Amino acid sequence: MRGIFITFEGNDGSGKSSVIEAIKEELINLGYDVLYSREPGGSKVAEKIRQVILDVDNFGMDAKTESLLYAASRREHLVKTIIPALNEGKIILCDRYLDSSLAYQGFARGIGIDEVYQMNTYATDNLLPDLTLLVCVTPEVGLSRITKNNRSSLDRLELEKMDFHQKVYEGYLKIKDKFPNRIVVINGEQSKEEVKASALAVVLEFLKRNANYEK
Ligand code: TYD
């Protein structure tokens, strides 16, 4: 029996991680067999690649190199963790997947959404999630949540970051239009409880519509 592959995407400061945590808890309480995973990482080799990608010492890494490393990490994670779990009929809740590469590397770093998508088609054998929840906040809100300051006190570097955050946000909106049937947007600017409730409603509705999926 094939399980269900659900991914969670969002720009920085969107509150995506607490949404996943809440959904995981609720689905487990309802008796579903749930696997939580995250990218970059999620398997032995993929975690090693994660260390290379996120190492501050590697600041300034070429954008295509970065993109290839994310794709390589993704393939390991897919083959070693996600596909086996799907074959066991689990519900996989994955924090980030290929849409992150499309938004961050494809759009924000300027490689091109279609180019990065093509590379990822090779890396993933075109295995797309069954459902993707995109938790979105405007870049201003996202960044102020991260820095816990308001916009007016951002310094030059933070403003540069602001430009990047803006692009990630725009990138996600473009990707949402590219995959309207798979991606559902959750407004991350609601209260924490409202964000969790709307995300949970989308997941439960999806599971209901896919009723041939049994616990
Ligand atoms: P992480 O510490 O896991 O944070 P987050 O809570 O934001 O998920 O960092 C992952 C970072 O990697 C995040 O800034 C987004 C970025 N990323 C990409 O740029 N491309 C990708 O394909 C993926 C999976 C992540």
Boltz pocket constraint, residues with backbone or C-beta under 6 A from the ligand:
constraints:
  - pocket:
      binder: B
      contacts: [[A, 10], [A, 12], [A, 17], [A, 39], [A, 40], [A, 70], [A, 95], [A, 96], [A, 97], [A, 98], [A, 100], [A, 101], [A, 102], [A, 104], [A, 105]]
      max_distance: 6.0
